[in-house]
Amino acid sequence: MQLFLLTFLCMTIFASNSILCRTALITYGMGPLQYTALRGLCAAAMLAALCLAGIIRKKQAGSSTLSQAMAQSSWSGASGLFLYMLCFSLGYVNIPSAAGTLVLNTAVQFCMVGWGVYHGIYPGRQQSLGLFTAFIGLVWLVFPGLSSPPIWNAFLMACSGLAFGWFSLVGRRSTSAALATAGNFIRCVPAGLAVGAAALCLEHGAPWQAIACAVISGGVASSLGYILWYAIVPRYNLVASSIIQLSIPVITAVLAVFFLNEEITWHLVFCSALILGGICLATLAQRAKN
């Protein structure tokens, strides 16, 4: 029960990133560049503080925790992480919370599969069927229509998902996910400062409520959420952890109804069923294969 509650809390924290972003951008009119800069800088500050406090532990004696975090990370991973945050904010300017996170999570899965195919790891028949079903659901979701999200914003969310997938794949080379995440966020500081400077020139000032959303997203949902996830994910196998993350779009949709007054349309429900069902079919096929 304790593991279940911690897992549900972690997935809710991840889903809250979408709610916080939409609240800051739509409800309070914050610019996406300001939001990206504040989120990234606050996450870097929080994770650096956790390293200095010893909450994120060193892998070996000798060098400092921050030094090991930088060694575990890479500029390639940091680039993927920052591109994910930037496209995330730009995409959410004009796309519902549930649809946005659905496109993002689907793109992450396809990035992982594409990486596997590129390296000669081909999906089996059931996996291919699941991925094809998810692809049809995604195309149906963004196909022009009265209830479809704007195609440009859906494209940005897909880019965000692909960037996060790349960030995750690069991180596979590290021996400590927590240290690598801290190091990658710290490496994002120069880009965050540059985007923040651009925001001062291109965007108007934001109210304190929007600033609070960005600070909470970076300092809690994007940093402490990762720490919690890395603490509990060893309790699950790879397939189970993939299936668990399919709950994020569903939780996001529920939170959006309560906090943003967004509607859950039948179009979104059917597309979600196809996408999540297809991904689940593919992951279960991987489990049977293993």
N, C-alpha and C positions, 0 to 999 in steps of 0.2 A: 504493500500500500504506500509506503514511504517513497519507493522508487517511482511508482505511478504518479504520485502527487508532484514530485520533483520534475518528472518528465513533462507533465501537463503545465506546470509553472514555466518551464523553459520554453516550450512551444508557444505559450501565451506571450512571453517576453519577446520572442522573435516576431510574432504577429503584431505586437504593439508598435514595432518600427513603422509599419505601414500606416497605422492609425495616427501616430505622432506626426509623421511626415505630412499626411493629408490635412491634419488639423492645423499645423503650422502654415502650410501653403494656401489652403482653401479658406479655412475659417478665419485666420488672422492675417492673410495676405503677405506672408514672408516670401522673399525671393528664393529660388532653388539653390542659387550659388551660396547665399548666406547660410542656408540650412546645411548644405554639404560641408562647408568649411567648419561650422560650429560642431557638427556631429563628429567629424573626423578628429578635430583638435581635442574635443572633450574626451573621446574614446582613448586617444593617445595619452592624454594626461592621466586618466584613471588607471590605465594599464601600467604606465610608468610608475605611478604611485604604488600599485600592487606589487610590482617588482621590487621597489625600494623597501617596502614593508615586509617582504619575505612571504607574502601570501601566494604569489607565483614563485615557486621554488626553483632553485638552480638544479641542473642535471648533474653537475660535477663540481667538486671543490676547486678553489683557485680564483678564477675571474668572477667579476660581479654578475648579478642576475641580469642587469641591463646589457652587459657585454654579451652574455650568452643569448639573450633575446635577439640582439642584432645579428649574431652569428647564425641563429636558427632561421632567421627571415632572409628575404632577398628583395632586390629592387623589382624583379619580375613579379613576385607575389604582391608587393606593395602597389605596383601599377594596376594589377587586376583588382585589388581591393578598393583603390580610390576610384577607378573607372566604374566599379559597381555602385559606389555611393553617389557619384555624380549623375550617372544615368538614372539611378533610382529616384533622385530628387527631381530631375528634369522630366522624367516620365510621369511622375505622380501629379504634375501640374494639372493634367486633364485626363485622368483615368480613375475609375472607381477602385477602392482599396482591394476588394476581393479579386476583381479582374486583373489588377496589376500584379498582385502576388501570385496569381495562378499562372500568368505568362512567365513571370520570373522563375518560379520553381520548375516549370516545364523546361525552360531554356537551360537551367542548371543540369537537369537530367540528360538532355540531349547533348550537352557539352561533354558530360562524362562518357556517354556512349560513343560520341564521335572520337574522343581521345582513344577509347579502347579499339575502335575499328582501325584508326590510323596506325595503331601499334599491333595490328593483327589479331585483336581479340574480337571476334565477330559474334553478334547475338544469335541465339538459337531461334527455332521456329516460333515458340511461344513468346520469347522476348521480342522478336520482330513484330508479331501480331500486337503485343501490348504497346510497343512504341508507335506503330502505325495508327492504332486506335487513339492514342494520346495526340498524335499529330493531327488527325482528322478533327478531334475536339478543339484543338488550338486554332486551326484554320477556321472552323465554324464560329469560334468565339470572336475572332477579329474580322470575319467577313463583313463587308459593308452592309449595314442595316440599321434600323431604328435603335436597337438596344446594344449595338456593338461598340466597344471602346474605340476612340480615335486611333487610326492606324499608326500615326507617327509616334504617339505616346506608347502604344503597344510595342512598337519597334524599339523604343528606348528601354522599356522594361525587359525586352528580350536581350538587348545588349547588356543590361545590368546583370541578368542571369548568366549569360555567357562569361562575363567578366568574373563573377563570383565562382563559377565553375573552374575557370582558369586559376583563380586564387587558391581554390581547394586542391586542385591537381598539383600545383607547384608546392603546396604545403605538405604533400605526401612524402617529400624528401626529408622533412624535419623529424627529429626524434621526440620533440615536445611541442604539441599543438598549442598549448597555452603560451609558451615562450615565443613561438613563431608568430602567433597572432599579435602579441604585444610588440614584437619587433617590427612587424609589417605596418601596424598602425603608427608607430613612431617614425618609420620611414615615410609615411604619408604626410608628415607635418609640413615639409616645404611646399608640397602641392596644395595643402589646405590653406597655408598662408597666402599663396599666389591666388587661389580662387577667392579667398576672403578679400584680398585687395581689389580684385576685379568686381566683386559684389559692391564694394564701397563706391565704385564709379558707375555701375550699371543699375543697381537696385536701390530702392528707397529703404529707409530705416524700418525695422520690424518692431512690433510691440513686445513687451516683456513676456506675454503668454507664449508667443511663437518662439522666442529665445529659450524659454523654459522647455518647450517640446524638443528643440534641437539638443539642448544640454542633457535632458533625460535620455533621449535616444542614444547619444554618444556615450555618456557617462554610466548608463545603466544597461539599456537594451542591447547596445552593440558591444559592450565590454564585459560587464558582469554576466550577461546572457551567454556569451561564449565560454566564460570560465565555468559556469554551471553545466553547460552542455558537455564540455570536455571532462567534467568530473563524473558524469553519469553515463556517457556514451560507451565506456569500456564494459558496462554491464550488458550491452546489447551486441549482437553480431552485426555485420555490415548491412545485411538485408533488412533486419529489423529496424536499424537506425534510419534506413532510407524510407521505409514504410511509415515510420513515426513522423517524419518530416512532412508527409503528405497531409497531415492534419493542419498545417499552418494556414493554407488558404481557407479552410473551413472555419477555423477560429477567427481569422481576419474578417471573414464575411459576417460572423455573429457580432464581433466587436464593432464593426462599421455600422450595423443597424442601430446599436445602442448609443454610440458616441458621435456618429456622423449623419445619422438619419438616412443612410443609404438603403436602397431597396434591393432585395434579392429577387431578381427576375427569373422566370422559367428558362429563358435563354441561358443565363449564367448557370442555373442548376443542371441543365442537360449537358452543357459543355464541360462543367466541372466533373460530372459523373463519367464522361468519356475520358477526360484527361487523367483524372485520378485513378479510375479503373484501369486504364491502359498502363500507367506507370506501375500500379500495384501488380498487375499481371506480369509485367516484365521482371520486377524484383522477386516475385514468388518463383518465377521460372529460374532465376539465378540461384535461389535457395535450393530448389530441387536438384539443380545441376551440381551444386556443391555438396 
